[in-house]
């Protein structure tokens, strides 16, 4: 048993496991492989069998990385200038793992590489494997064109990425990626390419905007919780594949050449907390009492665990609203529940939207004039008041985040237009008495949406309501109505409607920054990259 194993366990505060590791012949070579093992790999499963606690396994893996980093600093590997070595990129959170990669072979995304050699050179994510500008200019020379150089000038001039710019960057950089790393480049190489694109071409943007650019070009595969459980009562996780413009281009090339890849599921452990017995008594009181308001609010706060569990276990929204009438009838309850679910996020939209709205309008006026026309706004943006700017930004969002998505209507698939997205997000009616006919006839929209009484063309708003299950909730402003809608989705565990999924994804990712949607549509990331939150 080497000193390395002892150092790792002592650093993790788990020295008592030393004898167990000795009995299982776990030495330095075995430990060094663990941080880089793919989810579901045989190494991970065997490690879990020896160390059953998830927390302990995480402590050990973090300790391995820390000890390896210290060893690397104290004993750097000598290099001969005439010797050629492979370059292997590592994530900044995994900056102690080392992976060997042969010059004449490539690593598929579903396979974990575990061979380790001292001659490998490790790079941080910030180190560049790609010179994006040189790739684009070199491609110009090969094609006998100047499109790439013109694109670089546009980025400097506009300070943003249009659809044409993103498309050209994607094609040329991914072509270079495939040329040097095959159709299945390693995950860390794709991450590095996205980082290089964001930092080298869009270094003038804020850190958040560059982060959105990186996610737009490449977002790693993830596993998220579902509401389903297996026969043992454990939560089933859903695998979300890698996304982004780089991955889209690679998939296109793979499909063109009839290349496929294998995926593996993952099912981790989870626990459920039961509500207190007193909460059932409070619920009974709430079902039969409307006052005093202070008591209602307090009991609604105290029954949060019970309500959350019931909402999670039901598929009938009407039953939930009937059993918990104060959710919609008592002002402030949705805000309280949302704050419990997302601490510190409740006031973000109300505080930040004026600044965000101004940037959205400036972006639309500068490069998306078509969206203004499609939205039906007649006023000149240069003459809008601050309140009108806030409204205009909401109205234009469906057009700025529009995608080529489809929804099922019977046996057919119907394309979702930007106009349909706008109507499912905010609907305008000219007179207040139109609300009753709308309330009576509305049957298709089951999720919450905003209704404005006023004139869209002139951005004149008289009254604003939120409608949910034919119930109208009056709001003082459009901003507060949108805020309530978003919170209703989260508190009641409702899915965003397909028609305006990108719009609500934008609020999730860019406004409230909850980022519950792990893979926002590309249109959302593109718009987010133009906005400083």
C-alpha positions as CSV (number, residue, x, y, z in Angstrom):
1,X,0.0,0.0,0.0
2,X,1.6,3.3,-1.2
3,X,1.9,6.6,0.6
4,X,-0.4,8.0,-2.1
5,X,-3.4,5.9,-0.8
6,X,-2.7,6.9,2.8
7,X,-2.5,10.6,1.8
8,X,-5.8,10.5,-0.1
9,X,-7.7,8.8,2.8
10,X,-6.1,11.1,5.4
11,X,-6.9,14.2,3.3
12,X,-10.5,13.0,3.0
13,X,-10.7,12.3,6.8
14,X,-11.4,8.6,6.1
15,X,-8.2,7.0,7.4
16,X,-10.3,4.2,8.9
17,X,-10.9,2.8,5.4
18,X,-7.1,2.1,4.9
19,X,-7.4,-1.5,5.9
20,X,-10.5,-2.0,3.6
21,X,-8.5,-0.6,0.7
22,X,-5.6,-3.0,1.5
23,X,-7.9,-6.0,1.6
24,X,-9.3,-5.0,-1.8
25,X,-5.9,-4.3,-3.3
26,X,-6.7,-0.7,-4.1
27,X,-3.4,0.9,-4.9
28,X,-2.3,4.3,-6.4
29,X,-3.0,3.2,-10.0
30,X,-6.5,2.2,-9.2
31,X,-7.3,5.4,-7.3
32,X,-5.9,7.7,-10.0
33,X,-8.4,6.2,-12.5
34,X,-11.5,6.9,-10.4
35,X,-12.1,10.7,-11.0
36,X,-12.2,10.1,-14.8
37,X,-14.5,7.0,-14.9
38,X,-17.7,7.4,-16.8
39,X,-21.1,7.2,-15.0
40,X,-22.2,3.6,-14.9
41,X,-18.7,2.2,-15.7
42,X,-17.5,-1.0,-14.1
43,X,-14.9,0.9,-12.1
44,X,-17.6,3.2,-10.7
45,X,-19.9,0.3,-9.7
46,X,-17.1,-1.6,-8.0
47,X,-16.0,1.5,-6.1
48,X,-19.6,2.0,-5.0
49,X,-19.7,-1.6,-3.8
50,X,-16.6,-1.0,-1.6
51,X,-17.6,2.5,-0.3
52,X,-21.4,2.5,-0.1
53,X,-21.8,6.1,1.1
54,X,-22.2,8.7,-1.7
55,X,-20.7,11.4,0.5
56,X,-17.6,9.3,1.3
57,X,-17.1,8.5,-2.4
58,X,-17.2,12.2,-3.3
59,X,-14.8,13.1,-0.5
60,X,-12.3,10.4,-1.7
61,X,-12.5,11.5,-5.4
62,X,-12.0,15.2,-4.4
63,X,-9.1,14.1,-2.2
64,X,-7.5,12.2,-5.1
65,X,-7.6,15.3,-7.3
66,X,-6.0,17.4,-4.6
67,X,-3.2,15.0,-3.9
68,X,-2.5,14.5,-7.6
69,X,-2.3,18.2,-8.1
70,X,0.2,18.6,-5.2
71,X,2.3,15.7,-6.5
72,X,2.3,17.3,-10.0
73,X,3.5,20.7,-8.6
74,X,6.3,19.1,-6.6
75,X,7.5,16.7,-9.3
76,X,7.0,18.2,-12.7
77,X,7.7,15.8,-15.6
78,X,10.8,16.8,-17.6
79,X,10.2,17.4,-21.3
80,X,12.6,17.2,-24.2
81,X,12.1,19.8,-26.9
82,X,12.5,17.4,-29.7
83,X,9.9,14.9,-28.3
84,X,6.3,15.1,-29.4
85,X,3.6,14.4,-26.8
86,X,-0.2,14.2,-26.9
87,X,-2.2,17.1,-25.4
88,X,-5.0,16.1,-23.1
89,X,-7.5,18.6,-21.8
90,X,-9.0,18.4,-18.3
91,X,-11.8,20.3,-16.7
92,X,-10.9,22.9,-14.2
93,X,-12.7,21.0,-11.5
94,X,-10.8,17.8,-12.4
95,X,-7.4,19.4,-12.8
96,X,-5.6,16.5,-11.2
97,X,-6.7,13.6,-13.4
98,X,-4.4,12.4,-16.2
99,X,-5.6,10.5,-19.3
100,X,-3.5,8.9,-22.0
101,X,-4.6,9.1,-25.6
102,X,-2.8,7.5,-28.5
103,X,-1.9,9.7,-31.5
104,X,-3.5,7.2,-33.9
105,X,-6.7,6.5,-32.0
106,X,-9.6,8.5,-30.7
107,X,-11.8,8.2,-27.6
108,X,-15.5,7.7,-28.0
109,X,-17.8,9.7,-25.8
110,X,-19.3,6.6,-24.1
111,X,-16.0,5.0,-23.2
112,X,-13.8,6.0,-20.2
113,X,-10.1,6.2,-20.9
114,X,-8.1,4.9,-17.9
115,X,-4.5,4.4,-19.1
116,X,-2.1,6.8,-17.4
117,X,1.4,7.8,-18.4
118,X,3.8,10.3,-17.0
119,X,4.5,11.7,-20.4
120,X,1.0,13.0,-20.9
121,X,0.6,16.8,-20.6
122,X,-2.4,18.1,-18.8
123,X,-4.1,21.4,-19.6
124,X,-6.7,23.4,-17.8
125,X,-9.9,24.4,-19.5
126,X,-8.6,27.9,-19.9
127,X,-5.7,26.6,-22.0
128,X,-6.5,26.8,-25.7
129,X,-6.3,23.9,-28.0
130,X,-7.7,26.0,-30.9
131,X,-6.9,29.3,-32.5
132,X,-10.4,30.0,-33.8
133,X,-9.4,33.1,-35.8
134,X,-6.6,31.2,-37.6
135,X,-9.0,28.3,-38.3
136,X,-11.5,30.7,-39.9
137,X,-8.9,32.6,-41.9
138,X,-7.2,29.3,-43.0
139,X,-10.6,28.1,-44.2
140,X,-11.0,31.3,-46.2
141,X,-7.7,30.6,-47.9
142,X,-8.6,27.0,-48.7
143,X,-12.0,28.0,-50.1
144,X,-10.8,31.2,-51.9
145,X,-13.3,33.4,-50.1
146,X,-13.3,36.3,-47.6
147,X,-16.5,35.3,-45.7
148,X,-14.6,34.4,-42.6
149,X,-12.7,37.7,-42.4
150,X,-15.9,39.6,-43.0
151,X,-17.5,37.7,-40.2
152,X,-14.7,38.5,-37.8
153,X,-15.2,42.2,-38.7
154,X,-18.9,41.9,-38.1
155,X,-18.4,40.5,-34.6
156,X,-16.2,43.5,-33.8
157,X,-18.7,46.0,-35.3
158,X,-21.9,44.5,-34.0
159,X,-20.6,43.1,-30.7
160,X,-22.9,40.2,-31.1
161,X,-23.5,37.0,-33.1
162,X,-26.1,36.8,-35.8
163,X,-27.5,33.5,-37.2
164,X,-25.2,33.7,-40.2
165,X,-22.1,34.3,-38.0
166,X,-23.0,31.4,-35.6
167,X,-23.5,29.1,-38.6
168,X,-20.2,29.9,-40.2
169,X,-18.3,29.5,-36.9
170,X,-20.0,26.2,-36.3
171,X,-19.2,24.8,-39.7
172,X,-15.6,25.8,-39.9
173,X,-14.6,25.0,-36.4
174,X,-16.3,21.6,-36.3
175,X,-14.7,20.7,-39.7
176,X,-11.4,21.4,-38.1
177,X,-12.4,19.5,-35.0
178,X,-13.3,16.4,-37.1
179,X,-10.1,16.7,-39.2
180,X,-7.9,16.5,-36.1
181,X,-10.0,14.5,-33.6
182,X,-12.4,12.3,-35.8
183,X,-16.2,12.2,-35.7
184,X,-16.1,11.4,-32.0
185,X,-13.9,14.0,-30.4
186,X,-13.4,13.6,-26.6
187,X,-15.7,15.6,-24.4
188,X,-12.9,17.8,-23.0
189,X,-11.9,18.8,-26.6
190,X,-15.5,19.9,-27.4
191,X,-15.6,21.8,-24.2
192,X,-12.3,23.5,-25.0
193,X,-13.5,24.4,-28.5
194,X,-16.6,26.1,-27.1
195,X,-14.5,27.9,-24.5
196,X,-12.1,29.1,-27.3
197,X,-14.9,30.4,-29.4
198,X,-16.4,32.4,-26.5
199,X,-13.1,33.8,-25.2
200,X,-11.3,34.5,-28.5
201,X,-14.2,35.8,-30.6
202,X,-16.4,37.3,-27.8
203,X,-13.9,38.3,-25.2
204,X,-15.5,41.8,-25.1
205,X,-18.7,40.4,-23.6
206,X,-19.4,39.9,-19.9
207,X,-18.6,36.6,-18.1
208,X,-22.3,35.6,-18.1
209,X,-22.7,36.4,-21.8
210,X,-19.5,34.4,-22.6
211,X,-20.9,31.5,-20.5
212,X,-24.1,31.6,-22.6
213,X,-22.0,31.6,-25.8
214,X,-20.1,28.5,-24.5
215,X,-23.4,26.7,-23.7
216,X,-24.8,27.7,-27.1
217,X,-21.9,25.9,-28.8
218,X,-21.5,23.0,-26.4
219,X,-23.4,21.9,-23.2
220,X,-22.3,18.6,-21.7
221,X,-24.5,15.6,-21.2
222,X,-26.5,15.6,-17.9
223,X,-28.8,13.4,-15.8
224,X,-31.9,15.0,-14.2
225,X,-34.5,13.7,-11.8
226,X,-37.8,12.5,-13.1
227,X,-41.0,12.0,-11.1
228,X,-40.9,8.3,-11.6
229,X,-39.5,5.7,-9.2
230,X,-38.4,2.1,-9.8
231,X,-39.7,-1.0,-8.0
232,X,-37.3,-0.3,-5.1
233,X,-38.7,3.2,-4.6
234,X,-35.6,5.0,-6.0
235,X,-36.0,8.0,-8.2
236,X,-35.3,7.3,-11.9
237,X,-33.0,9.7,-13.6
238,X,-33.3,10.8,-17.3
239,X,-30.2,11.2,-19.4
240,X,-30.0,14.5,-21.3
241,X,-27.5,14.1,-24.2
242,X,-24.9,16.7,-25.0
243,X,-26.3,19.7,-26.9
244,X,-25.2,22.8,-28.7
245,X,-24.1,23.9,-32.2
246,X,-20.9,21.8,-32.1
247,X,-22.9,18.6,-31.1
248,X,-25.5,19.4,-33.8
249,X,-22.9,19.6,-36.5
250,X,-21.2,16.4,-35.3
251,X,-24.5,14.5,-35.3
252,X,-25.2,15.7,-38.8
253,X,-21.8,14.4,-40.0
254,X,-22.3,11.1,-38.1
255,X,-25.7,10.6,-39.6
256,X,-24.4,11.5,-43.0
257,X,-21.8,8.8,-42.7
258,X,-24.2,6.4,-40.8
259,X,-22.3,6.5,-37.5
260,X,-24.0,5.7,-34.2
261,X,-23.0,5.8,-30.5
262,X,-24.1,3.8,-27.5
263,X,-25.6,5.5,-24.4
264,X,-25.9,4.1,-20.8
265,X,-28.7,4.9,-18.2
266,X,-28.0,6.0,-14.7
267,X,-30.2,5.4,-11.6
268,X,-28.8,7.0,-8.3
269,X,-30.3,6.9,-4.8
270,X,-32.8,9.4,-3.3
271,X,-34.8,10.0,-0.1
272,X,-38.2,11.4,0.6
273,X,-39.2,13.5,3.7
274,X,-42.7,12.9,5.1
275,X,-44.8,15.9,6.2
276,X,-45.6,16.5,9.9
277,X,-48.9,15.2,11.2
278,X,-50.0,18.7,12.3
279,X,-49.9,19.8,8.6
280,X,-53.0,17.7,7.9
281,X,-55.0,19.5,10.6
282,X,-53.9,22.9,9.3
283,X,-55.0,21.9,5.8
284,X,-58.4,21.1,7.2
285,X,-58.6,24.5,8.8
286,X,-57.5,26.2,5.6
287,X,-60.2,24.4,3.6
288,X,-62.9,26.0,5.8
289,X,-61.5,29.4,6.7
290,X,-60.6,32.6,5.0
291,X,-59.7,34.8,7.9
292,X,-57.8,36.2,9.7
293,X,-55.4,36.7,6.7
294,X,-52.3,36.5,9.0
295,X,-53.4,33.1,10.2
296,X,-54.1,31.9,6.6
297,X,-50.6,33.0,5.5
298,X,-48.9,31.4,8.5
299,X,-50.7,28.1,8.0
300,X,-49.9,28.1,4.3
301,X,-46.3,28.5,5.2
302,X,-46.4,25.7,7.7
303,X,-48.1,23.3,5.3
304,X,-45.5,23.7,2.6
305,X,-44.1,20.2,2.9
306,X,-47.5,18.5,2.7
307,X,-48.6,20.7,-0.2
308,X,-45.3,20.0,-2.1
309,X,-45.7,16.3,-1.7
310,X,-49.3,16.3,-2.8
311,X,-48.5,18.4,-5.8
312,X,-45.7,16.1,-6.8
313,X,-47.9,13.0,-6.5
314,X,-50.9,14.3,-8.5
315,X,-51.6,14.9,-12.2
316,X,-54.9,16.7,-11.6
317,X,-54.4,20.5,-11.3
318,X,-58.1,21.1,-10.6
319,X,-58.0,18.8,-7.5
320,X,-54.9,20.6,-6.2
321,X,-56.6,24.1,-6.6
322,X,-59.8,22.8,-5.0
323,X,-57.9,21.3,-2.0
324,X,-55.7,24.3,-1.6
325,X,-58.0,27.3,-2.6
326,X,-55.7,29.9,-0.9
327,X,-53.0,29.2,-3.5
328,X,-54.8,31.5,-6.0
329,X,-57.3,33.3,-3.7
330,X,-54.8,34.7,-1.1
331,X,-52.3,37.2,-2.4
332,X,-48.7,36.4,-1.6
333,X,-49.0,32.6,-1.1
334,X,-47.4,31.7,-4.5
335,X,-44.6,34.1,-3.7
336,X,-43.9,32.5,-0.4
337,X,-43.9,29.0,-1.8
338,X,-41.7,30.0,-4.7
339,X,-39.2,31.6,-2.3
340,X,-39.1,28.3,-0.3
341,X,-38.3,26.4,-3.5
342,X,-35.8,29.0,-4.8
343,X,-34.3,31.1,-2.0
344,X,-33.3,34.5,-3.1
345,X,-34.8,34.3,-6.5
346,X,-38.3,35.6,-5.9
347,X,-37.6,39.3,-6.5
348,X,-35.1,38.9,-9.4
349,X,-37.5,39.6,-12.3
350,X,-39.1,42.6,-10.6
351,X,-35.7,44.1,-9.8
352,X,-33.8,43.4,-13.0
353,X,-36.4,43.5,-15.8
354,X,-36.2,47.2,-16.5
355,X,-32.5,46.9,-17.3
356,X,-32.9,43.6,-19.2
357,X,-35.9,44.9,-21.1
358,X,-33.8,47.9,-22.3
359,X,-31.1,45.6,-23.6
360,X,-33.7,43.4,-25.4
361,X,-35.2,46.4,-27.1
362,X,-31.8,47.7,-28.1
363,X,-30.8,44.3,-29.5
364,X,-34.1,44.0,-31.4
365,X,-33.8,47.5,-32.9
366,X,-30.2,46.9,-33.9
367,X,-30.4,43.5,-35.5
368,X,-33.9,42.0,-35.2
369,X,-36.1,44.7,-36.7
370,X,-38.3,41.9,-38.3
371,X,-39.3,40.8,-34.8
372,X,-40.6,44.3,-34.0
373,X,-42.8,44.3,-37.1
374,X,-44.0,40.8,-36.5
375,X,-44.9,41.6,-32.9
376,X,-47.2,44.4,-34.2
377,X,-45.6,47.3,-32.3
378,X,-46.1,50.6,-34.1
379,X,-44.4,53.0,-31.8
380,X,-40.8,54.2,-32.4
381,X,-38.5,52.6,-29.9
382,X,-36.5,55.8,-29.5
383,X,-39.7,57.5,-28.1
384,X,-40.7,54.7,-25.6
385,X,-41.0,55.4,-21.9
386,X,-39.4,53.1,-19.4
387,X,-42.7,51.4,-18.7
388,X,-43.4,50.9,-22.4
389,X,-39.9,49.5,-22.9
390,X,-40.7,46.9,-20.2
391,X,-43.9,45.9,-22.0
392,X,-42.3,45.9,-25.5
393,X,-39.6,43.5,-24.4
394,X,-42.2,41.0,-23.1
395,X,-44.2,41.3,-26.3
396,X,-41.1,40.7,-28.5
397,X,-39.7,37.7,-26.6
398,X,-41.8,35.0,-28.5
399,X,-40.4,36.4,-31.8
400,X,-36.8,36.7,-30.6
401,X,-36.8,33.2,-29.2
402,X,-38.8,31.5,-31.9
403,X,-37.7,28.0,-32.9
404,X,-38.7,25.5,-35.6
405,X,-40.6,23.3,-33.1
406,X,-43.7,21.3,-33.7
407,X,-46.6,20.2,-31.5
408,X,-49.1,17.3,-31.9
409,X,-52.6,18.2,-32.9
410,X,-54.5,15.0,-33.2
411,X,-52.5,12.6,-35.4
412,X,-50.7,15.5,-37.2
413,X,-47.7,17.6,-36.2
414,X,-48.2,21.3,-36.6
415,X,-45.4,23.8,-36.7
416,X,-45.4,26.3,-33.9
417,X,-45.2,29.8,-35.3
418,X,-43.9,32.9,-33.4
419,X,-47.5,34.3,-33.5
420,X,-48.8,31.2,-31.8
421,X,-46.1,31.4,-29.2
422,X,-47.0,35.0,-28.5
423,X,-50.6,34.2,-28.0
424,X,-49.8,31.4,-25.5
425,X,-47.6,33.8,-23.6
426,X,-49.6,37.1,-23.6
427,X,-53.0,37.6,-25.2
428,X,-54.4,41.1,-25.9
429,X,-58.1,41.9,-25.8
430,X,-59.5,45.3,-26.6
431,X,-62.2,45.6,-24.0
432,X,-62.7,44.3,-20.4
433,X,-66.0,42.6,-21.2
434,X,-64.2,40.4,-23.7
435,X,-62.6,38.6,-20.7
436,X,-65.9,36.8,-19.9
437,X,-66.3,35.3,-23.4
438,X,-62.6,34.4,-23.4
439,X,-62.9,32.8,-19.9
440,X,-65.9,30.8,-21.1
441,X,-64.5,29.6,-24.4
442,X,-60.9,29.0,-23.3
443,X,-60.2,25.2,-23.2
444,X,-56.9,24.6,-25.0
445,X,-54.6,26.5,-22.7
446,X,-54.3,24.6,-19.5
447,X,-51.1,26.3,-18.2
448,X,-51.1,29.9,-16.9
449,X,-50.8,32.8,-19.3
450,X,-51.2,36.6,-19.3
451,X,-54.2,38.5,-20.6
452,X,-53.9,42.3,-21.3
453,X,-56.8,44.6,-21.9
454,X,-55.4,47.4,-24.1
455,X,-53.8,48.3,-27.4
456,X,-50.8,46.2,-28.5
457,X,-49.7,48.5,-31.3
458,X,-49.4,51.5,-29.0
459,X,-48.4,49.5,-26.0
460,X,-51.3,50.9,-24.0
461,X,-52.3,48.6,-21.1
462,X,-55.5,49.2,-19.0
463,X,-55.8,46.0,-17.1
464,X,-53.7,42.8,-16.7
465,X,-54.8,39.4,-15.6
466,X,-53.3,35.9,-15.2
467,X,-55.6,33.1,-16.3
468,X,-55.3,29.5,-14.9
469,X,-58.0,26.9,-15.3
470,X,-60.4,29.7,-16.2
471,X,-59.7,31.5,-13.0
472,X,-58.7,35.2,-13.4
473,X,-56.1,36.8,-11.1
474,X,-55.7,40.5,-11.5
475,X,-52.2,42.0,-11.5
476,X,-51.1,45.6,-11.2
477,X,-48.7,45.5,-14.1
478,X,-47.6,43.2,-16.9
479,X,-44.3,42.6,-15.2
480,X,-46.1,41.3,-12.0
481,X,-48.4,39.1,-14.1
482,X,-45.4,37.5,-15.9
483,X,-43.7,37.1,-12.5
484,X,-46.8,35.3,-11.1
485,X,-47.1,33.1,-14.2
486,X,-43.5,31.9,-13.9
487,X,-43.9,31.2,-10.2
488,X,-47.1,29.2,-10.8
489,X,-45.3,26.9,-13.2
490,X,-42.7,26.1,-10.5
491,X,-44.9,26.0,-7.5
492,X,-47.6,23.8,-9.2
493,X,-44.9,21.7,-11.0
494,X,-46.5,22.5,-14.4
495,X,-44.7,21.9,-17.7
496,X,-44.0,24.9,-19.9
497,X,-46.4,24.7,-22.9
498,X,-44.8,23.6,-26.2
499,X,-46.1,26.7,-27.9
500,X,-44.0,29.2,-25.8
501,X,-41.5,26.8,-24.2
502,X,-38.5,29.0,-25.4
503,X,-40.1,32.1,-23.8
504,X,-40.4,30.5,-20.3
505,X,-36.9,28.9,-20.8
506,X,-35.5,32.4,-21.3
507,X,-37.0,33.5,-17.9
508,X,-35.7,30.3,-16.3
509,X,-32.2,30.7,-17.7
510,X,-31.6,34.4,-18.0
511,X,-34.0,36.3,-15.7
512,X,-34.5,34.2,-12.5
513,X,-31.3,32.2,-13.3
514,X,-32.8,29.0,-11.7
515,X,-31.6,27.0,-14.7
516,X,-34.0,24.2,-14.0
517,X,-34.0,23.6,-17.8
518,X,-30.6,22.0,-18.2
519,X,-30.6,22.4,-22.0
520,X,-32.3,25.6,-23.1
521,X,-33.1,26.1,-26.8
522,X,-30.3,27.6,-28.9
523,X,-32.4,30.7,-29.5
524,X,-32.5,31.3,-25.7
525,X,-28.8,30.9,-25.3
526,X,-28.2,33.2,-28.3
527,X,-30.4,35.9,-26.9
528,X,-28.9,35.5,-23.4
529,X,-25.5,36.0,-24.8
530,X,-26.5,39.6,-25.8
531,X,-27.8,40.5,-22.3
532,X,-26.0,41.5,-19.2
533,X,-28.1,40.3,-16.2
